[in-house]
Amino acid sequence: MPNLFEELAEQEIPPLPADFGKEVHERVNRTLVALQILDLLWRGLPLAFLHFGRAVIGLLVFTLSGKFPVEKKRETGDEKPATGN
């Protein structure tokens, strides 16, 4: 029984077409651009709308009430007072 690797080593491989690399790059680039646009629409824009919405709501609250909404920091109890050392 002949060795498979020896048979493959003896077979001739046709040369690649001249524009093989160009075609591959064009297909890959189109796919990457499409995936990046989908990622932007799926994850980026909702996050941007969330942050922009918080700013608009803060503006409306300040305009109507005259008070700027400030987020309060939670105290964990682990904090030590700062010393002048």
VEXNU-249451 format. One record per residue: x, y, z of N, C-alpha, C in turn; chain; residue number from 1; residue in three letters. Coordinates in steps of 0.1 Angstrom, whole numbers, plus 2048, in hexadecimal, padded with zeros to 3 digits. Example, Ala and Ser with C-alpha at 12.3 -4.5 7.8 and 13.67 -1.06 7.14 Angstrom:
# residues 2
((884 7C7 84E) (87B 7D3 84E) (884 7DF 84E) "A" 1 "Ala") ((880 7EA 847) (889 7F5 847) (881 800 84F) "A" 2 "Ser") 
# end
This chain:
# residues 85
((809 7F4 800) (800 800 800) (809 80C 800) "A" 1 "Met") ((808 815 7F6) (810 821 7F5) (80D 82B 800) "A" 2 "Pro") ((817 833 804) (815 83D 80E) (80E 849 808) "A" 3 "Asn") ((804 84E 80F) (7FC 859 80B) (805 865 809) "A" 4 "Leu") ((80E 868 812) (816 874 811) (81F 873 805) "A" 5 "Phe") ((824 868 802) (82D 866 7F6) (825 869 7E9) "A" 6 "Glu") ((818 865 7E9) (810 867 7DD) (80D 876 7DC) "A" 7 "Glu") ((80A 87D 7E7) (807 88B 7E7) (814 893 7E3) "A" 8 "Leu") ((820 88E 7E7) (82C 895 7E4) (82F 895 7D5) "A" 9 "Ala") ((82B 88A 7CE) (82D 888 7C0) (823 88F 7B7) "A" 10 "Glu") ((818 893 7BC) (80E 899 7B4) (811 8A8 7B1) "A" 11 "Gln") ((80E 8AC 7A6) (811 8BA 7A2) (805 8C3 7A7) "A" 12 "Glu") ((809 8CF 7AC) (7FF 8D8 7B1) (7FE 8E3 7A7) "A" 13 "Ile") ((7F2 8E7 7A2) (7F1 8F1 798) (7F4 8FF 79F) "A" 14 "Pro") ((7FA 908 797) (7FD 915 79D) (7F0 91D 7A0) "A" 15 "Pro") ((7F1 926 7AA) (7E5 92E 7AE) (7E2 938 7A3) "A" 16 "Leu") ((7D6 93C 7A1) (7D3 947 798) (7D9 954 79C) "A" 17 "Pro") ((7DC 95C 792) (7E3 969 795) (7DB 972 79F) "A" 18 "Ala") ((7CE 972 79E) (7C6 97B 7A7) (7C0 973 7B2) "A" 19 "Asp") ((7C6 968 7B6) (7C1 960 7C1) (7C1 968 7CE) "A" 20 "Phe") ((7CC 96E 7D1) (7CD 976 7DE) (7C4 982 7DE) "A" 21 "Gly") ((7C2 988 7D3) (7B9 994 7D2) (7AA 990 7D5) "A" 22 "Lys") ((7A6 985 7CF) (798 980 7D1) (796 97C 7E0) "A" 23 "Glu") ((7A0 976 7E6) (79F 972 7F4) (79E 97E 7FD) "A" 24 "Val") ((7A7 988 7FA) (7A7 994 802) (799 99B 801) "A" 25 "His") ((794 99C 7F5) (788 9A3 7F3) (77C 99D 7FB) "A" 26 "Glu") ((77C 98F 7FA) (771 988 801) (772 98A 810) "A" 27 "Arg") ((77F 988 815) (781 98A 823) (77E 998 828) "A" 28 "Val") ((782 9A2 820) (780 9B0 824) (771 9B3 825) "A" 29 "Asn") ((769 9AE 81B) (75B 9B0 81B) (755 9AA 827) "A" 30 "Arg") ((759 99E 82B) (754 997 836) (757 99E 843) "A" 31 "Thr") ((764 9A3 844) (768 9AA 850) (760 9B7 852) "A" 32 "Leu") ((75E 9BF 847) (757 9CB 848) (748 9C8 84C) "A" 33 "Val") ((742 9BE 846) (735 9BB 84A) (734 9B7 859) "A" 34 "Ala") ((73D 9AF 85E) (73D 9AB 86C) (73F 9B7 875) "A" 35 "Leu") ((748 9C1 871) (74A 9CC 879) (73E 9D5 87A) "A" 36 "Gln") ((737 9D7 86E) (72B 9DF 86E) (720 9D9 877) "A" 37 "Ile") ((71F 9CB 876) (715 9C5 87F) (719 9C6 88D) "A" 38 "Leu") ((726 9C5 891) (72A 9C7 89E) (727 9D5 8A3) "A" 39 "Asp") ((729 9DF 89B) (726 9ED 89F) (717 9EE 8A1) "A" 40 "Leu") ((70F 9E9 898) (701 9EA 89A) (6FB 9E3 8A6) "A" 41 "Leu") ((701 9D7 8A9) (6FC 9CE 8B3) (701 9D3 8C1) "A" 42 "Trp") ((70E 9D7 8C2) (713 9DA 8CF) (717 9E9 8D1) "A" 43 "Arg") ((71C 9EF 8C7) (721 9FD 8C8) (716 A07 8C9) "A" 44 "Gly") ((70C A07 8C0) (702 A11 8C0) (6F9 A10 8CC) "A" 45 "Leu") ((6F4 A05 8D1) (6EC A05 8DD) (6F3 A0B 8E9) "A" 46 "Pro") ((700 A08 8EA) (708 A0D 8F5) (709 A1D 8F4) "A" 47 "Leu") ((70B A21 8E8) (70C A30 8E5) (6FF A36 8E8) "A" 48 "Ala") ((6F4 A30 8E4) (6E6 A36 8E7) (6E4 A36 8F6) "A" 49 "Phe") ((6E8 A2C 8FD) (6E6 A2C 90C) (6ED A37 912) "A" 50 "Leu") ((6FA A39 90F) (701 A44 915) (6FC A52 911) "A" 51 "His") ((6F9 A53 904) (6F3 A60 8FF) (6E5 A62 906) "A" 52 "Phe") ((6DD A58 907) (6D1 A59 90E) (6D2 A5E 91C) "A" 53 "Gly") ((6DC A59 923) (6DE A5D 931) (6E1 A6C 932) "A" 54 "Arg") ((6E9 A71 928) (6ED A7F 928) (6E0 A88 924) "A" 55 "Ala") ((6D8 A83 91B) (6CC A8B 918) (6C2 A8B 923) "A" 56 "Val") ((6C1 A80 92A) (6B8 A80 936) (6BD A89 941) "A" 57 "Ile") ((6CA A89 943) (6D0 A92 94D) (6CE AA1 949) "A" 58 "Gly") ((6CF AA4 93C) (6CC AB1 937) (6BD AB5 93A) "A" 59 "Leu") ((6B4 AAC 937) (6A6 AAF 939) (6A3 AB1 948) "A" 60 "Leu") ((6A9 AA8 950) (6A6 AA9 95F) (6AC AB7 964) "A" 61 "Val") ((6B8 ABA 95F) (6BE AC7 964) (6B5 AD3 95F) "A" 62 "Phe") ((6B0 AD2 952) (6A8 ADD 94D) (69B ADE 954) "A" 63 "Thr") ((695 AD3 958) (688 AD4 95E) (689 AD7 96D) "A" 64 "Leu") ((693 AD1 974) (693 AD2 982) (69E ADC 987) "A" 65 "Ser") ((6A8 ADF 97F) (6B3 AE7 984) (6BD AE0 98C) "A" 66 "Gly") ((6BC AD3 98E) (6C5 ACB 995) (6CC AC1 98C) "A" 67 "Lys") ((6D9 AC0 98D) (6E0 AB7 985) (6E1 AA9 98C) "A" 68 "Phe") ((6DC A9E 985) (6DD A91 98C) (6EB A8C 98D) "A" 69 "Pro") ((6EF A89 999) (6FC A84 99C) (6FB A76 9A1) "A" 70 "Val") ((703 A6D 99B) (703 A5F 9A0) (70B A5E 9AD) "A" 71 "Glu") ((705 A58 9B8) (70B A57 9C4) (714 A4B 9C4) "A" 72 "Lys") ((720 A4D 9CA) (729 A41 9CB) (725 A39 9D7) "A" 73 "Lys") ((726 A2C 9D5) (723 A23 9E0) (72F A22 9E9) "A" 74 "Arg") ((72C A22 9F6) (737 A20 A00) (738 A12 A03) "A" 75 "Glu") ((744 A0C A02) (746 9FE A05) (74A 9FC A14) "A" 76 "Thr") ((74F A06 A1A) (754 A04 A28) (762 A00 A29) "A" 77 "Gly") ((768 9FC A1D) (776 9F8 A1D) (780 A03 A1B) "A" 78 "Asp") ((77A A0F A19) (783 A1B A16) (788 A20 A23) "A" 79 "Glu") ((795 A23 A23) (79B A2A A2F) (79D A38 A2C) "A" 80 "Lys") ((79C A41 A36) (79D A4F A34) (7AC A52 A30) "A" 81 "Pro") ((7AD A5C A27) (7BB A5F A22) (7C3 A66 A2D) "A" 82 "Ala") ((7CF A63 A2E) (7D8 A69 A39) (7E2 A71 A31) "A" 83 "Thr") ((7E8 A7A A39) (7F2 A83 A33) (800 A7E A33) "A" 84 "Gly") ((802 A71 A34) (810 A6B A35) (817 A6C A28) "A" 85 "Asn") 
# end
